[in-house]
Amino acid sequence: MNILEKIVARKQEEIQAAKKIKSIDDLEQEPLFGRQTISLSSRLREATAPQIISEFKRKSPSKGLINGAVTPEIVTAAYIHGGAAALSVLTDSDFFGGSFQDFLSARTTNPGIPMLRKDFMVDPYQIYEAKAIGADLILLIAACLSPAHVKSMAAQAHALGLEVLLEVHNLEELQSSLCEEVDMVGVNNRNLKNFETSTETSVLLSKHIPDSFVKISESGLEHPDTILNLYAHGYKGFLIGETFMKRSDPGAAFNDLQNELTINSKLNPI
């Protein structure tokens, strides 16, 4: 059993336990369930420069503890102050050290910003959870869902007013799982089998993603030249977490990269 299979197996256990505590009817009564969602895809389509989706992530299976000394409200507020287009907050506890409370803290601090619930979504129940904690979009990972499951989960998300980011790692996943119900395609540059990272994955897949979908690159995005190169290949959004979170002050790390992007954009206009 590889790490992804372990995560999904554990997630199924969590979902069954959660359903015994809160029904879908209960989730629909949560204060944030009726909140008007914000479209990230629209913001990215209108952008004339690379847009960063900044992530709050305490740890990961490949890196272990990344940063356990910061709080989501302070870090995400700094991200937004620096110009982040959206936020991604991990809600998986066992493998990434996240929680619903992390998400809610960030949501309360940043009410007008699109927020992604970053988790391993394998059951429609989780979509209702996402809506109940104030998410604007969800992540569907092609590697742990069948194409039919992607389509049905995406349709359910849209029914609740949420957008969908489909994450793929290779051409096979892209071609089998892409469907009209998806709003954005995220290319994860990290190989799930060996955890090696190469942004060339985004370059190679860029020409296979139709222009009707907003392109987002994920993982391995540390240098402004890399981001600008991918922007030239049609990527509008760049989901970055570890690059910021491994610093003692993630907000300052965000500002450093954002400033470098601005300077490099002026020196090398696209």
Buried (B, 14 or more C-beta within 10 A) or exposed (E): EEBBEEBBEBBEEBBEEBEEEBEEEEBEEBEBBEBEBBBBBEBBEEBEEBBBBBBBBBBBBEEEEBBEEBEBBBBBBBBBEBBBBBBBBBBBBEBBBBBBEBBBBBBEBBEEBBBBBBBBBBBBBBBBBBBBBBBBBBBBBBBBBEBEBBBBBBBBBBEBEBBBBBBBBBEEBBEEBBBEBBBBBBBBBBBBEEEEBEBEBBBBBBEEBEEEBBBBBBBBBBBBEBBBBBBEBBBBBBBBBBBBBBBEBBBEBBBBBBEBBBEBBEEEEE
